[in-house]
Amino acid sequence: MSVTQVVPAVSKTDIDQLCIDTIRTLSIDAVQQAKSGHPGTPMALAPLVYTIWNRMMRFDPKDPIWPNRDRFVLSNGHASMLLWSVLHLTKTRAVNGEYENLGQPSVALDDIRRFRQLDSKAPGHPEYHWVSGVETTTGPLGQGVATSVGMAIAQKWLAHRYNRPGFQIFDYNIYSVCGDGCLMEGISSEAASLAAHLGLDNLCWIYDNNHITIEGNTRITFTEDVAARFLAYGWNVSRVQDANDVDGIESALQAFRETKNKPTLIVLDSHIGYGSPHKQDTAAAHGEPLGDDEIRLVKRAYGWPEDAKFLVPEGVYERFEDGVGARGEKARAKWTELFSEYRAKYPELATEIDLMQRRELPTGWDRNLPTFPADAKGMAGRDASGKVLNVLAQNIPWFLGGSGDLGPSNKTALTFEGAGDFQAGSPGGKNLHFGIREHAMAAIVNGLSLSKVRAFGATFFIFSDYARPAIRLSALMELPSVFVFTHEAMSDGEDGPTHQPVEHLASLRAIPGLVTFRPADANEVVEAYRYIMQLRHQPAVLALSRQPLPTLDRNKYAAASGLARGAYILTDAPGGDPEVILIASGSEVSLAVDAHEKLNAEGIRSRVVSMPSWEIFDHQPNEYRESVLPAKVTARISVEQASTFGWERYVGSSGRMIGMKTFGASAPLKELQRKFGFEPGRVVQVAKELLGRP
């Protein structure tokens, strides 16, 4: 449809309202054409989003990955048409995976016409790696606001490390829009509590207080005083009583920018489906298209041509160009000039920023990584991990992280001189203390990663359940987040089945794009980190032992560098012609080695395969996989203190699996190993049964 003028744009007020109503009508039309989606929230929040973008944010549509841009997070991601409308109207440009500006729209009008359709850059919920201008993938409620806390932490840390007198290289703000659903989810409470503790005054959440969820009015489930809750956390709280009050919204946002030492919550009172004659009774409240008749009534209320579809009136694009476009371009040009001067004065710091923005590593990042000598008593995976983390965090300035109140047990504390703790008064610390907030911790790690900081979060493996939704999103976003989990099997014996992960490896291995590692000894831990740190677009999980594992003699057994192929032949039958293959991960690898020695002593030719990562092995060439697991050897045994689910792909229909088919029990570890069959004698017995040997 050709562009036509709908109303005379003769005053600031008129053109602002025209822009707001354009966001609304694009949203209405897109949802109607798709026959699915949520028109109500975009209708209600169009004035808010217009004010944030066109009056407040420092964002250059021509360079949407400019490092010092303000961040906008749409936590209530079902209202994605708000974002697609504003990205289109601001003419935000697309950037590819190599950070190259493509010179084409991030979201074209045709994408909006194909809202929620295959390959459209206007999908049903915001997707980070798919659409430029989207700062994080949202949809699961609460994830966006929690991730925004990680972004705010990152800005504080970056400013402390890189800013110098006269050089404010990092001073951006984070705006996150959320709704009742986000604030009902527990993750937002975890994140809000930590944000207040850390005094994140660069963070603003705007709460769409519309009293509606899918089942109806929030009075049936949600009658708390949200403002009082956030005041109790320690937030600055303000209220705008009319979601259409653009000047009031701007004043509240300006007050946020002037508030120090605490984050801000703006409570915005709105009516979902604003402008609809039926308002909250309309289908707009329930995530459905309005219908043609209702749309005509709504457009009539806006003074809009009733039959016009996907109309962008004259003057709207220009208004955004004169607002966020001009302001953002000016701010970015000023920053670019400043950074050029900064580079001349602080070349090493500028190089760090360059590398970080490209997700590259500094020269010598892996220097001094330990090599552990053979030791029958060995070392716990968590202890080896702690030593590696302390080397990496010194070699990679922007590598930091911490645990969910388990640092001494996870061995994640960074203890070298100058590491420090990240707190409100010491934002340069590299030790992050998340408290007992595993879900928010994982989302915060994602927020740090989205800010190009390399970050890790840690807890017991059993509590990966609490972090799993954010871990899944890290894979969906293709972020190199790192999750360190200890107590990965039954080593927490006396604590019983509540603390013994059984199905967790299978669950995480099922997530596309996530790389899981269960290292067999201290040197495999080193190699796992060596692999992980070079990832640019994949998250990784480390499952580490609490108890000491024998450090294998790598002069006798294959080098731990074989981990980089996911699985490798650790030790083999004489002549390399095995009758039976023993496949194991983690603590069960040394058990398989003991069984191998017993089998060899009885004249049974066996091979031991260490398989720390299914995902990596599955991506190896067929020739390599065949060399490790030759098809002709059908007598195969997997050994892992976890659910056997999935191991059939490696042992085949003729093989056997030694693993967990029930939950664990409360007892010392050795008694549990005996009860559940994790002993060399059991492996030998099963091997003989497979081969028909007495």
C-alpha positions in Angstrom: 0.0 0.0 0.0 1.3 3.4 -0.8 2.1 5.8 2.0 -0.6 8.4 2.6 -1.1 11.0 5.3 -3.8 10.2 7.7 -4.0 13.3 9.9 -2.2 16.7 9.5 1.1 16.5 11.3 1.3 20.1 12.3 2.4 19.9 15.9 4.6 17.9 18.1 1.6 16.4 19.9 -0.1 15.3 16.7 3.0 13.6 15.2 3.8 11.9 18.5 0.3 10.5 18.6 0.4 9.5 15.0 3.6 7.5 15.7 2.0 5.9 18.7 -1.1 4.9 16.8 1.1 3.6 13.9 2.7 1.2 16.4 -0.7 0.2 17.5 -2.2 -0.4 14.1 0.8 -2.3 12.8 0.4 -4.6 15.8 -3.3 -5.0 15.3 -2.9 -5.7 11.6 0.0 -8.2 12.0 -1.9 -10.2 14.7 -5.0 -10.3 12.6 -3.2 -11.4 9.4 -1.3 -14.1 11.4 -4.5 -15.2 13.1 -2.5 -15.5 16.3 -0.7 -13.2 18.7 -1.3 -10.6 21.4 -2.6 -7.3 20.2 -3.7 -5.9 23.6 -0.4 -5.2 25.2 1.1 -3.4 22.2 -2.1 -1.3 22.0 -1.7 -0.3 25.6 2.1 0.1 25.8 2.7 1.9 22.4 3.0 5.3 24.2 5.6 3.8 26.6 7.7 2.2 24.0 7.5 5.3 21.8 8.7 7.4 24.7 11.6 5.1 25.7 12.8 4.8 22.1 12.2 8.2 20.6 12.7 10.4 23.6 15.1 8.7 26.0 17.2 5.9 24.6 20.7 6.3 23.2 20.5 3.8 20.4 21.8 4.3 16.8 19.5 2.4 14.4 22.4 2.5 11.8 24.7 0.6 14.3 22.6 -1.5 16.6 25.6 -3.2 18.2 27.4 0.0 19.2 28.9 -1.1 22.5 27.7 1.9 24.5 24.0 1.8 23.4 21.2 1.7 25.9 19.6 -1.7 26.1 15.9 -2.3 25.7 14.5 -5.7 26.9 10.9 -6.7 26.3 10.4 -9.2 29.1 6.7 -9.7 28.3 7.8 -11.1 25.0 4.3 -12.0 23.8 4.0 -8.3 23.0 6.7 -8.7 20.4 4.8 -6.6 17.9 5.8 -3.6 20.0 9.4 -4.4 19.2 8.9 -5.3 15.5 7.0 -2.1 15.0 9.6 0.1 16.6 12.6 -1.6 14.9 10.9 -1.1 11.6 9.9 2.5 12.2 13.4 3.4 13.4 14.9 1.7 10.3 17.2 -0.4 12.5 19.8 -2.1 10.3 20.6 -5.8 10.2 23.9 -7.1 11.4 25.2 -10.7 10.7 26.9 -13.2 12.9 30.3 -11.8 12.1 29.1 -8.3 13.3 28.9 -6.9 9.8 26.3 -4.2 9.0 24.3 -5.5 6.1 22.8 -2.2 5.1 19.3 -3.7 5.0 16.4 -3.4 7.4 16.4 -5.6 10.5 12.6 -5.8 10.3 11.0 -4.9 6.9 7.3 -4.1 6.5 7.0 -7.4 4.7 8.3 -9.2 7.8 5.5 -7.5 9.8 3.0 -8.6 7.2 4.4 -12.1 7.7 4.3 -11.9 11.5 4.8 -15.3 13.1 5.4 -17.0 9.7 8.4 -19.1 8.7 11.6 -17.1 8.1 10.0 -13.7 9.0 12.2 -11.4 11.0 9.1 -10.8 13.1 8.7 -14.1 15.0 6.2 -14.7 17.8 8.6 -13.7 20.5 11.8 -11.7 20.4 14.8 -13.8 19.3 18.3 -12.5 19.9 20.4 -14.1 17.3 17.7 -13.9 14.6 16.8 -10.2 14.6 19.2 -7.3 15.0 18.0 -4.9 17.7 16.8 -7.6 20.0 19.0 -7.6 23.0 17.9 -11.0 24.4 15.4 -13.7 23.6 12.3 -13.4 25.8 9.0 -15.2 26.1 9.3 -17.4 29.2 8.0 -14.8 31.6 10.5 -13.3 34.0 13.6 -14.3 32.0 13.9 -10.9 30.4 14.0 -8.9 33.6 16.4 -11.4 35.2 18.7 -11.2 32.2 18.6 -7.4 32.3 20.2 -7.6 35.8 23.2 -9.4 34.2 23.4 -6.6 31.6 23.4 -4.0 34.4 26.1 -5.9 36.3 28.1 -6.0 33.1 27.9 -2.3 32.5 29.1 -1.6 36.1 32.0 -4.0 35.7 33.0 -2.7 32.3 32.8 1.0 33.5 35.0 0.2 36.4 37.7 -1.6 34.3 37.7 0.6 31.2 36.5 4.1 32.0 39.1 6.7 32.8 38.9 10.4 33.6 37.4 12.1 30.6 36.7 8.8 28.9 33.2 7.4 29.8 33.5 4.5 27.5 30.7 2.5 29.1 27.8 4.5 30.7 24.7 3.0 29.2 21.4 2.2 30.8 19.1 -0.8 30.7 15.3 -0.5 30.2 13.1 -3.6 30.7 9.4 -3.7 30.2 7.5 -6.4 32.1 4.0 -7.4 33.1 2.1 -9.2 35.8 3.3 -12.6 34.6 6.9 -11.6 34.8 6.5 -10.4 38.4 4.6 -13.5 39.4 7.4 -15.7 38.3 9.9 -16.5 41.1 12.9 -15.7 38.9 12.0 -12.0 38.9 12.0 -11.9 42.7 15.4 -13.5 42.8 16.8 -11.0 40.3 15.1 -8.0 41.8 16.5 -8.8 45.3 20.0 -9.1 44.0 19.7 -6.0 41.8 18.8 -3.9 44.9 21.6 -5.4 47.0 24.1 -4.4 44.3 22.7 -0.9 43.9 22.2 -1.2 40.1 21.1 2.4 39.4 21.6 1.8 35.7 18.6 -0.5 35.6 14.9 0.5 35.1 12.0 -2.0 35.0 8.7 -0.6 33.7 5.8 -2.7 35.1 2.7 -2.8 32.9 0.1 -2.8 35.7 -3.0 -3.8 33.6 -4.6 -6.3 36.0 -5.1 -8.9 33.3 -3.6 -12.3 32.6 -4.9 -15.2 30.4 -7.4 -16.5 33.0 -8.8 -13.1 33.7 -8.4 -10.3 36.2 -5.3 -10.6 38.4 -7.5 -10.3 41.5 -8.0 -14.1 41.3 -4.3 -14.8 42.0 -2.2 -11.7 42.4 -3.3 -9.1 45.0 0.0 -8.2 46.5 1.2 -4.6 46.6 4.0 -4.8 44.0 5.3 -1.3 44.8 5.6 -2.1 48.4 7.4 -5.3 47.6 10.0 -3.4 45.5 10.4 -0.7 48.1 11.2 -3.5 50.6 13.8 -4.9 48.2 15.4 -1.4 48.2 14.3 -0.2 44.8 13.3 3.4 43.9 9.6 3.1 42.9 7.5 5.6 41.0 4.1 5.5 39.4 2.5 6.8 36.2 -1.2 6.5 36.5 -2.1 6.9 32.8 -0.2 4.8 30.2 -1.1 7.4 27.6 0.6 10.2 29.5 3.8 10.5 27.4 5.1 13.5 29.3 4.5 11.7 32.6 6.3 8.6 31.3 9.2 10.8 30.2 9.4 12.5 33.6 9.5 9.1 35.4 12.3 7.9 33.0 14.2 11.1 33.6 13.9 10.6 37.4 15.3 7.1 36.9 18.4 8.5 35.2 18.9 10.9 38.1 18.5 8.2 40.8 21.7 6.9 42.4 22.6 3.7 44.2 19.4 1.8 43.6 17.4 0.4 40.6 14.1 1.9 39.6 10.7 0.3 39.1 8.1 2.4 37.3 4.5 1.2 37.9 2.6 2.1 34.8 -1.2 1.8 35.1 -2.7 0.7 31.8 -5.7 -0.9 30.2 -4.9 -3.8 27.9 -6.3 -3.2 24.4 -6.5 0.5 24.9 -8.7 2.1 22.3 -10.9 -0.9 21.9 -14.5 -0.1 22.6 -14.7 -3.2 24.8 -11.3 -2.6 26.4 -10.5 -5.4 28.9 -13.4 -7.5 27.8 -12.0 -7.8 24.3 -10.1 -10.8 22.9 -7.1 -8.6 23.1 -6.7 -9.5 26.7 -6.5 -13.1 25.9 -3.8 -13.3 23.2 -6.2 -13.5 20.2 -6.8 -11.4 17.1 -9.4 -8.7 17.5 -11.4 -9.6 14.5 -12.3 -7.4 11.5 -15.3 -5.7 13.0 -13.5 -4.9 16.3 -10.5 -3.6 14.3 -12.7 -1.2 12.4 -14.1 0.2 15.6 -10.6 0.5 17.1 -9.2 2.3 14.1 -12.2 4.6 14.1 -11.4 5.5 17.7 -7.9 6.3 16.6 -9.1 8.5 13.7 -7.5 5.9 11.4 -8.8 4.8 7.9 -10.8 1.8 8.9 -9.8 -0.4 6.0 -6.1 0.6 5.8 -3.7 -2.2 6.6 0.0 -2.0 7.6 -0.2 1.8 7.0 2.8 4.0 7.9 1.6 7.6 7.5 3.7 10.4 6.1 5.9 11.9 8.7 6.2 8.8 11.0 9.6 7.5 9.7 10.9 11.1 9.7 9.8 11.6 13.3 11.8 8.6 14.4 14.8 9.7 12.3 14.6 13.1 14.0 14.3 11.5 17.4 16.2 8.3 18.2 17.9 8.3 14.8 19.5 11.7 15.2 20.2 11.4 18.9 21.7 7.9 18.5 23.8 8.8 15.6 25.2 11.9 17.4 25.9 9.9 20.5 27.6 7.1 18.6 29.7 9.5 16.5 30.8 11.3 19.7 31.6 7.9 21.4 33.6 6.7 18.3 35.7 9.9 18.3 36.2 9.5 22.1 37.2 5.9 21.7 39.7 6.8 19.0 41.4 9.2 21.5 41.1 6.5 24.2 42.8 4.0 21.9 45.7 6.4 21.5 46.1 6.9 25.2 45.1 3.4 26.4 45.9 1.0 23.6 46.0 -2.1 25.7 42.6 -1.5 27.2 41.2 -0.6 23.7 42.5 -3.9 22.3 40.8 -5.7 25.2 37.5 -4.1 24.3 38.0 -4.9 20.6 38.6 -8.6 21.4 35.7 -8.8 23.8 33.2 -7.3 21.4 34.2 -9.9 18.8 34.1 -12.7 21.4 37.8 -13.4 20.8 40.5 -14.2 23.4 43.7 -12.4 24.2 47.1 -13.8 23.2 48.3 -16.3 25.7 44.9 -16.8 27.3 45.8 -20.5 28.0 49.3 -20.0 29.3 50.1 -21.6 32.6 47.2 -23.9 32.5 48.2 -26.7 34.9 49.2 -30.3 33.9 48.5 -32.7 36.7 50.9 -35.6 37.4 49.7 -39.2 37.6 48.3 -39.8 41.1 46.3 -42.9 42.2 44.7 -40.8 45.0 44.0 -38.1 42.5 42.0 -34.9 42.7 38.4 -34.0 42.7 37.0 -32.5 39.5 35.9 -29.4 41.5 39.4 -28.8 42.8 41.0 -29.1 39.4 38.3 -26.7 38.1 39.1 -24.1 40.8 42.8 -24.1 39.8 41.9 -23.7 36.2 39.4 -20.9 36.8 42.1 -18.9 38.7 44.5 -19.2 35.8 41.9 -18.2 33.2 40.5 -15.3 35.1 44.0 -13.8 35.3 44.8 -14.4 31.6 41.4 -13.2 30.4 40.5 -9.9 32.0 36.8 -10.1 31.2 36.3 -13.6 32.5 34.4 -13.6 35.8 31.7 -15.4 37.7 30.7 -17.1 40.9 28.3 -19.5 42.7 24.9 -19.6 44.1 26.2 -19.4 47.7 28.4 -22.5 47.2 31.7 -21.0 46.3 33.7 -22.9 48.9 32.1 -26.2 47.9 32.1 -25.6 44.1 35.7 -24.3 44.4 34.9 -21.3 42.2 36.3 -18.6 44.3 38.9 -16.5 42.4 41.6 -16.1 45.0 44.4 -14.4 43.2 45.5 -10.9 44.3 43.2 -8.3 42.9 40.3 -10.6 42.1 38.0 -9.0 44.5 34.2 -9.3 45.1 31.6 -7.6 42.9 29.6 -5.5 45.3 27.8 -2.1 45.2 30.9 -0.5 46.5 33.4 -2.6 44.5 32.0 -3.1 40.9 35.4 -4.2 39.6 35.4 -7.4 41.6 35.5 -10.7 39.6 33.8 -12.9 42.2 30.1 -12.7 41.8 28.0 -13.7 44.7 24.5 -14.7 43.5 23.1 -16.0 46.7 20.8 -18.9 46.7 19.2 -17.8 43.5 20.1 -20.5 40.9 17.4 -19.5 38.3 18.3 -15.8 38.4 22.0 -16.7 38.4 21.8 -18.5 35.1 19.8 -15.7 33.5 22.3 -13.1 34.9 25.2 -15.1 33.4 23.3 -14.9 30.1 22.9 -11.1 30.5 26.7 -10.8 31.1 27.4 -12.9 28.0 25.0 -10.8 26.0 27.2 -7.8 27.1 30.2 -9.7 25.7 31.7 -10.5 29.1 32.7 -14.1 29.5 30.9 -15.4 32.6 30.3 -18.5 34.6 27.8 -19.5 37.2 28.0 -22.5 39.5 26.0 -24.7 41.9 25.5 -28.4 42.7 24.5 -30.4 39.6 21.2 -31.4 41.2 20.2 -27.7 41.2 20.7 -27.4 37.5 17.0 -28.1 37.6 16.5 -24.6 39.0 18.7 -23.1 36.3 17.6 -25.1 33.4 15.1 -22.6 31.7 17.9 -20.0 31.4 20.4 -22.7 30.3 18.0 -23.6 27.5 17.8 -20.0 26.5 21.5 -19.7 26.4 21.6 -22.4 23.8 18.7 -20.9 21.9 20.5 -17.5 21.8 23.9 -19.2 20.9 25.7 -17.6 23.8 29.0 -18.9 25.2 27.7 -18.9 28.8 29.5 -21.4 31.1 27.7 -23.4 33.8 29.9 -25.2 36.4 28.1 -28.0 38.3 29.8 -30.0 41.0 28.6 -33.1 43.1 27.7 -34.5 39.7 26.6 -38.1 40.7 26.2 -39.9 44.0 29.2 -38.4 45.8 27.0 -36.4 48.1 26.0 -39.9 49.4 24.6 -39.3 52.9 22.5 -36.4 51.7 20.4 -38.9 49.8 18.4 -38.9 46.6 17.3 -35.3 46.9 21.0 -34.3 46.3 22.0 -37.1 43.9 21.4 -36.1 40.2 20.2 -39.1 38.1 18.3 -37.7 35.1 20.2 -34.4 34.8 22.9 -35.4 32.3 20.2 -36.8 30.0 18.1 -33.7 30.4 20.9 -31.3 29.5 22.2 -33.5 26.7 18.8 -33.2 25.2 19.1 -29.4 24.7 20.2 -28.5 21.1 23.4 -26.5 20.9 24.4 -27.1 24.5 27.8 -28.8 25.1 28.0 -31.0 28.2 31.2 -32.3 29.7 31.7 -34.9 32.4 35.5 -35.1 32.7 37.3 -38.3 33.9 40.2 -36.7 35.8 42.0 -33.5 36.5 43.6 -33.3 33.1 40.3 -33.8 31.3 39.0 -30.9 33.4 41.8 -28.7 32.0 41.1 -29.8 28.4 37.4 -29.2 28.9 38.0 -25.6 29.9 40.5 -25.2 27.0 37.6 -26.3 24.6 35.0 -24.2 26.3 36.8 -20.9 26.3 37.2 -21.1 22.5 33.4 -21.4 22.0 31.8 -18.2 20.6 28.2 -19.3 19.9 27.6 -22.3 22.2 27.0 -22.5 26.0 28.7 -25.3 28.0 28.0 -27.3 31.1 30.7 -28.9 33.2 29.6 -31.7 35.5 32.4 -32.2 38.0 33.1 -34.6 40.8 33.0 -33.8 44.5 35.3 -36.8 45.4 38.9 -37.3 44.3 39.3 -39.2 41.0 42.6 -40.9 40.1 44.7 -38.7 37.9 45.5 -41.1 35.0 49.1 -41.7 33.9 49.0 -40.2 30.5 52.3 -41.9 29.5 50.4 -45.2 29.9 47.0 -43.9 28.7 46.0 -41.6 25.8 46.5 -37.9 26.2 43.6 -35.9 27.8 43.6 -33.7 24.7 41.4 -36.4 23.1 38.5 -34.7 25.0 38.4 -32.2 22.2 36.8 -34.9 20.0 34.2 -35.8 22.5 35.3 -39.4 23.0 38.6 -41.1 22.5 40.3 -44.5 23.0 41.9 -44.2 26.5 43.4 -47.7 26.5 43.1 -50.6 24.1 43.5 -54.3 23.8 46.8 -55.6 22.6 46.9 -55.0 18.8 43.9 -52.8 18.9 41.4 -55.5 18.2 39.0 -55.5 21.1 36.3 -58.1 21.8 34.4 -55.7 24.1 34.3 -51.9 24.5 33.8 -50.2 27.8 32.5 -46.7 27.4 32.4 -44.4 30.4 32.3 -40.7 31.5 33.5 -38.9 34.6 34.2 -41.0 37.7 33.3 -44.2 36.0 36.3 -44.0 33.6 38.8 -45.1 36.2 36.4 -47.8 37.2 36.3 -49.0 33.5 40.1 -48.9 33.4 40.2 -51.2 36.5 37.8 -53.5 34.8 39.9 -53.4 31.6 43.0 -54.5 33.5 41.0 -57.4 35.1 39.7 -58.5 31.7 43.1 -58.3 30.1 44.5 -60.5 32.9 41.9 -63.1 32.0 42.7 -62.9 28.3 39.7 -60.9 27.3 40.6 -58.1 24.9 38.8 -54.9 25.9 39.0 -51.2 25.0 38.2 -48.3 27.2 36.6 -45.2 25.7 36.4 -42.1 27.7 33.3 -40.1 26.5 33.2 -36.8 28.3 30.9 -35.1 25.7 28.3 -36.8 23.6 27.6 -33.6 21.6 31.2 -33.2 20.4 31.6 -36.9 19.5 28.4 -36.9 17.5 29.8 -34.1 15.3 33.0 -35.9 14.5 33.5 -37.4 11.0 32.1 -40.9 10.5 35.6 -42.3 10.0 36.7 -41.1 13.5 33.6 -42.3 15.2 34.0 -45.7 13.5 37.6 -45.9 14.6 36.6 -45.4 18.3 33.4 -47.5 18.2 33.8 -50.0 15.3 30.5 -51.4 14.1 31.9 -54.9 14.1 32.3 -54.9 17.9 28.8 -55.3 19.2 29.7 -56.2 22.7 29.7 -52.8 24.4 29.0 -51.6 27.9 28.3 -48.1 29.1 29.1 -47.2 32.6 27.7 -43.9 34.1 26.3 -43.0 37.5 23.2 -41.5 35.9 20.1 -42.5 33.9 20.9 -44.9 31.1 18.5 -42.9 28.9 20.3 -42.3 25.6 23.2 -44.7 26.0 21.6 -47.2 23.6 22.8 -45.1 20.7 26.4 -46.1 21.6 26.0 -49.6 23.0 23.4 -50.7 20.4 20.8 -53.4 20.8 23.4 -56.0 21.7 25.1 -54.0 24.4 24.5 -53.4 28.1 24.1 -50.3 30.2 25.3 -50.0 33.8 23.6 -46.9 35.2 20.7 -45.7 37.3 17.2 -46.8 36.7 15.9 -45.5 40.0 16.7 -42.6 42.3 19.7 -43.0 44.7 19.8 -43.5 48.4 21.2 -42.1 51.6 24.5 -43.8 52.4 28.3 -43.4 52.1 29.5 -43.4 48.5 31.2 -46.8 48.6 28.0 -48.4 49.9 26.0 -46.7 47.1 28.5 -47.9 44.5 28.2 -51.4 45.7 24.4 -51.3 45.9 24.0 -49.9 42.3 26.7 -52.0 40.7 29.4 -49.3 40.0 32.4 -51.6 40.7 35.0 -53.2 38.4 33.8 -56.7 39.3 30.3 -55.8 38.0 31.7 -54.5 34.7 33.8 -57.7 34.3 30.8 -59.9 35.0 28.6 -58.0 32.4 31.5 -58.3 29.8 31.7 -62.0 30.3 27.9 -62.4 30.0 28.0 -60.5 26.7 30.8 -62.6 25.3 29.4 -65.9 26.7 32.4 -66.5 28.8 32.3 -68.4 32.1 
